[in-house]
Amino acid sequence: MTLWTMIALIAIVGIIAGVFESHSKNKSRAANNTQLDALNQRLDTMESELRSRIETLEAIVTDRSSNLKREFDYLDKAS
């Protein structure tokens, strides 16, 4: 095998290795993006649930004190 043949083979192997590495990184990024999208959707769901709970608590707190006492009495009887 000549020197130039070895140099060409080394260059070809390096290029192929770079292509495989690039392909594996892109595949990993796609998997991470899928996980990130699922996490964002879960976070949005939790945020809307918490917002609803906060609105309910605000309605109870800002209600007249007689209604507030009635709500607490109802909760005590229910538990």
N, C-alpha and C positions, 0 to 999 in steps of 0.2 A: 504494500500500500504506500502510495507516495504522500509526500507532505501536503500537497494541495488537496488530495482526496480526504485526508484526515481533517484538515481545516474545514472543508465543505461539510463533512459529516457532523463535526462539532457544531457548526453554525446551524445546520438543519435540526439537530437534536435540541439546541437551545431555543429555536423558534417554536418547535412543537411543544416543548415544555412551557413556554410562555403562553401559548394558545390554551393549553389545558388549565393552567393556573388562572387565566382570565375567565375561562368558562366556569370553573368551580367558584370563583368569587361572585360572578353574576348569579349563579344558582343559589348561593348562600344569601345574597341580597334579596332575591325574590322570596325566599322562605322568611326572612326577617320582615319584609314588607307585609306579608300575609299575617304574620303574628302581630305586627304593629297595628294593622287595620282592625283585627279582632279586638285588641286591647283598647283601641280608641272607641269602638262601638260599645264595648262593655262600660267604659268610663262615661260615655254619653248617657247610657241607660241609668247608671247609678246617679249621675248628676240630676237627671229629670226626676228620679224618685226622691232624692234628697230635697230638691226644690219644692216638690209637692208637700213633703212633710214639714218643711219650714213654713210654707204658706199656711198650713193648718195650725201650726203652733202660733204664728203671728195672729191669726184670726182669734184664737182662744185668748191670747194675752191682751189684745186690744179690745176685746169685747167688754161689755159692762161687768162690773165686779159681781153683780148678782148672777149673771149668766155663768161667770167663771166659777163661782161657788157651786152652782148647780151642776156644772160639768164635772168638777172634782168629786162631788157627792155621787154622781152617776158612776164615775170610774171606780170609786171605792166600793160601791155596791156590786159592780160587775166582777170585781176580782175576789 
